[in-house]
Amino acid sequence: MAQQVYTLLVQVGRSKGDGLPKGATGAGLVCYASGKDEAEAVRETVAILKQAEMSPLDVTGYGTLAEREAEGHEIDEQERALMQRALDENAVIIAQMEPLFGDTGDEETLH
């Protein structure tokens, strides 16, 4: 089976050296990852994030470009270019990182 690019949303928690802003409780990352199937793309993405001292907690797959188009997702040229780069370089591309802030409720019990 040929390599394809999968769109993944990865939730990460905090870990020492993760590079997230002070006060963030974690982050959501939009990644484009190449793989023979979605499972391989997820494994590669998790491995890369762990090497970057991040703590992946959950991964949600949104499928390939063709699958996303079939579902009616609007995909702009910049996103397509990042997907193509992930395919060309057989890489994981982090396209967007959104730090998460806020009280999860757990901190209140600690005070």
GIZI-V57685 format. One record per residue. N is the residue number from 0. RES is the residue in one small letter. NEAR is the number of other ideal C-beta (glycine too) atoms within 8 Angstrom. Layout:
BEGIN
N|RES|NEAR, N|RES|NEAR
END
This chain:
BEGIN
0|m|3, 1|a|4, 2|q|8, 3|q|11, 4|v|14, 5|y|15, 6|t|14, 7|l|15, 8|l|11, 9|v|14, 10|q|12, 11|v|14, 12|g|8, 13|r|8, 14|s|8, 15|k|4, 16|g|5, 17|d|11, 18|g|6, 19|l|9, 20|p|5, 21|k|3, 22|g|4, 23|a|11, 24|t|8, 25|g|13, 26|a|11, 27|g|11, 28|l|13, 29|v|11, 30|c|13, 31|y|15, 32|a|15, 33|s|15, 34|g|14, 35|k|7, 36|d|8, 37|e|9, 38|a|7, 39|e|9, 40|a|16, 41|v|14, 42|r|9, 43|e|12, 44|t|15, 45|v|11, 46|a|8, 47|i|9, 48|l|13, 49|k|10, 50|q|6, 51|a|8, 52|e|9, 53|m|10, 54|s|11, 55|p|12, 56|l|7, 57|d|6, 58|v|11, 59|t|7, 60|g|10, 61|y|10, 62|g|10, 63|t|9, 64|l|11, 65|a|7, 66|e|9, 67|r|12, 68|e|9, 69|a|6, 70|e|7, 71|g|5, 72|h|7, 73|e|4, 74|i|8, 75|d|6, 76|e|5, 77|q|6, 78|e|9, 79|r|10, 80|a|8, 81|l|11, 82|m|13, 83|q|9, 84|r|11, 85|a|15, 86|l|11, 87|d|6, 88|e|7, 89|n|7, 90|a|8, 91|v|12, 92|i|11, 93|i|8, 94|a|8, 95|q|6, 96|m|8, 97|e|7, 98|p|9, 99|l|9, 100|f|6, 101|g|5, 102|d|5, 103|t|6, 104|g|6, 105|d|6, 106|e|8, 107|e|7, 108|t|6, 109|l|5, 110|h|4
END
